[in-house]
Amino acid sequence: MALDIDRAAFFDAVRRQPFAGHLTADQVAGMEAILDACPADLGVEKPAYCLATTFHETARTMRPIEEFGRGKGKAYGRTGFWGRGYVQLTWEANYAKATARLRALGILNAGEDLVKTPALAMRPDVAAAILFYGMIEGGFTGKKLGDYFGPGRADAVGARRIINGTDCDKLIAGYHAQFRVALMASVRIREGVPPAISVTQPSKTLTGPPSPSKIVTPAAKPALTGGLVRSGAQATGGATRGLLNALFTGIHNALARKV
C-alpha cells in the first residue's frame, strides 16, 4: 500500500514550491511512480527526502535518467552497467543485488533480470523501488534514512550521506523542506486524531505522526555500498554540474527569500 495522501493537493502544493509554478506531464508521471512505490508506513520526513533527492539527482525532471557519457572512462562503463535510475545504479554486482531484492518484493518477476536487461533500471516502478529500498536499507553508502529521520530527529542536511557525502547537502535539505510542506498539506487526516505536531528548532524538526484510525478526506486545501551509485550531479559532468548547481542555488535562495 502506498503512502496515503491527497495527490491533487500534493501536486498543487509542489507546483508552487519547489517547481516555481509549473509542472510538466513527465514530472507528474515521475512523482506518481515514486508515490506509488513509497511504503505506507514511511511517514512524511523520509518520503520528502526521497523526493528531494530525486529532484536534485534528475535535474528536476523527476524521471529516471542515464549517466551522462554512459560511464565513459569508468571501469563499469565498459561492461554496460553505467548509472541508471532516479539515483543511479552502477556495477554489475549491484544490478544483481537489486534484481534479487526487487524479485523478493514482487516488483520484478522471475523472467525479469537487471543483469540481463540493464535498461530495466530505467522503468519508473523499478527505479522508484531501487530509490526507496536503497535509502531505507542503506544499500548505497551504508547510511540509511533511519539514521537521520525518526522520533525526535530530522537531519535533512546529514541525510545527504545516504547518497553522496556532503555534496549539495544544504541545497537538498531546502528541497526536503518544500516537499515536506507539500506532503503535510496533502496527508489524509484520521478521524479523532489531531494533525501531526511539528516543533521546528534550528537544527532539527520533531514530528509526531498521526495514529491509525478511520480515514477521512480533509477539506479542500490550497490547491547498494561504495560504487553502487553515481550521483546524478556527478554523472552529468563537472561543467554541467557546476552550472546546474549555480542555477538551482540561485532559484532556491530566491524562493527562500519569498517565504
N, C-alpha and C positions, 0 to 999 in steps of 0.2 A: 504493500500500500504506500502510495506517495505522500509527501508532506501535504497536509490538508489546509489549503489556502484558497481564498477567492482570487482566481487568476486574473479576472478582469481588473480587480482593484490593484493587484500586484503590477500588471503591465501599465496601468495608468500611472502608478507611482514611479516606476523605473523610467518611464518615458521622460519624466521631468528631471530626475537625477538617478543614475549618472549619464543618461543618454541625451541630455540637453534638449529635450523637447521633441525628439523624433526617433521612431523605431522602424526598422525595415522588417519585411516579412521573414527574411532569413534570420535576423536577430531574435524575433519572436519564436520561430521554429526551434532555434538552438536552445533557447531558455526553456521551452516546453519539454524538450528532451531531457534537460538537466532536472527540471522539477519532477518529471515522471520517474526518474531514476533515484530521486532523493528518498532515503529511508524515512518512514513516517515518524520515527522516534528521535530524529536528529535535533529537534528544537529549532531555534531561529539563528543563533550565532554561527553555527557550523555551516549550514547551507548558505548563509550570507557570505561567509568567507570563501566557499567553493565557487560561488557566482562571481565574487570579486576577483578571484584568481583567474577564472576563465575570461573575464572581461579584459584583464591585463594580458594574459598569455596569447589570446587570439586577436590582439589589436582591436578589441571591441566588436568583432564580427559575431561572437558567440557561436561560431561554427567550428567543427574540427578542422585543423589545418595540418599541412605537411611542413616539415622542416625546410627552411629556405636552403636551396642548394642540395637538398636530399643527402645530407651528411657528407658532402664533398670534403675530402681531406681528413675525414674521421674513419677510424677502423671499422666501425659498424656500417658506415655509408656504403662500403664496397660489398657488403653482404645483403643489402636491400632492407635492413632493419633500421632505417633512419627514423627520426621523430615523426609521430603521427598522433593526432587526437586533440582534446581540449588542453591537456597537459601532456606533453609529447613523450610517448613510449619509445625507447631505443633499446638496441641489442636483442639478439635472437633469444637468449635465455629469459629475458623479461617478457617477450611476446609469448613464450611457452608458459611462464608462470601466470600471465594474465589469462591465457586460454583455460588453464586448469581452474582458476578461481571463478571465471565467468561461467564455465560449464557447471560448477558446483552451485552457482547462484541461479542457474536455469536461463541465463541470458544468451549463451551460446549452446547450440545443440551438438550432438556427437559428430556431425559432419562438418561443423564449422571450426576452423583452426587458424589462429592468428599467425602461426609459423608458416603454414602452407599458403595462407592468403593474408599477408600483412595489411593489405588495404582495408580489411575488416575493421581495423582500428579507427578508420575514418567514418564508420557508421555511427550516427549520433547516439543511439542507445548504448552501443559498445563503448564509445568514447566517454559517455557520461558515467557508466558503471566503473570504468578504469579511474576516472577522476575521483568519484566518491570513495571507492574501496581502497584506492591507493592512499588517499588522505586520511581515511578513517583508521586504516590498519598500519600506516607507516611504511607503505611499500616503496615510496620514492626515495626518501633520505633516512628513514628510521624514525623520524619525527612524525607525530600524528595529531589530528585535531584535538583529541582528548588531552594532549599535553598543554594546550593553550586555551581551551574553552570547556567550561564545566561549572558546577555550582560554585559561586563566589569568585569566578575568574573569567576574564575575557581579554586575552592579549593578542589583538589583531596585528600588532607590529611584529612580535616574536613569531607569530604563526607562519611568517614567510619561510622559516627554516624547514617547513614541511616540504617545500618545493625547491628553493634556491637561495639558501643562506640569508643574507640581508638585502639582496638586490631589490630595490624599489619598495622596501618594506613599508615605509610610511605612506607612500602613494597608494599602495594596495589596501592598507588599513583605512584610508579615506574612502575608497570604493566600498569596502566592507560596511562602513557606517551607513552609506547610502542604500545599499542592498538590504541592510538590516531594517532601516526605516520602512522600506517597501514591504518587506515580509511582515513586520509588525502591523502595518496598515491593512494587511490582507489576511492574516491568520484568522481562522474562524473562532468566534467567541463560544465558549462552552457554558451552557445554562447553569446558573447558580454559582459560577466561579468568576471572580473579578479578573480583568485582564492582567497579563504578566506585569509585574512591577519592576522597573529598571532604576537603578541608582548609579548614576554616572560619576566617576571620580577621575582625577587627572590621568591615572594610569590604567584604569580598567572599568568595565561595566559589570555590575552584578544584576543578574536576571533571574526572576523566579517564574518558571514555566507554569502554565495552567494545568490543572489536573484533569484526567479523562472524565467525561460526563456526556450527557446528551448534547449533540452539536446543533447550534442554531446559527443560521447565516446572519451576520451583523447587518445593521442598517447601512445604506449606501455610504461609502467613504469617498474622499477625493480620489474624482476619477484617477618499479618495485625495487634496494639500496644503491649506493653510488653508481652512476652511469645509467640508471633506469630511465631517466628523462633528461631532455634538454629543455631549458626554459624557452618558451616561445620568443621572449625578448632576446635571448641569445641566438636562437635559431634563425631569426630574421637578419642577422648580420650586424656587426658593430655599428656601421654608419646608420643603417635604418633604425636600429635600436635607439641610438642617441637622439635622432630626430623625433621618433615616436615618443620617447620618454619626455623630451623637452616640451613637445606639443601637449601630451597628456597632463604633465605637471602644470603647465600654464592654464589649461582648461580647469583642472582640479582646483587650483588656487583661486581662479576667478569665481568658480561655483561656491567655494568655501566662503569668499567674502560676501556673497549674497545671502548666505544662510543666517 
